[in-house]
C-alpha cells in the first residue's frame, strides 16, 4: 500500500489503514516519508523519491538525481498541493511551534 496513509486502531481491534492520497498530478507516490500535521489539520509530507520504491530506494541515492517532492494535503478538500520538487531524497518534516513555517530535509548526495 503506497501513499499518504492514516492508520487508526480501536482497543482490541485490528488497525484500519486508509489511503488519504496516492498521487499528485498523475504521478503515483512511491516512497512517502516525513509527516507533520499543522494545528489547522493540514498534513505536510515528503516523498523521498517518485522514481524508486521502498525496496530499491538506494538506487535513487546512487543515481544522485533529484526525484523528491514536498507536499501538503488538505483533509477538508482532499487536495494534495506540491510545495517543492526536484529535491534530493526529501525526508523529515517539522512545523514551527508558532505554525509560521515548515522545514523539510534532503539527504546529501
Secondary structure by P-SEA (a helix, b strand, c coil): cccbbbbbbcccccbbbbbccccccccccccccbbbbccccbbbbbccccccccccaaaaaaaccccbbbbccccccccccccccccccbbbbbccccccbbbbbbbcc
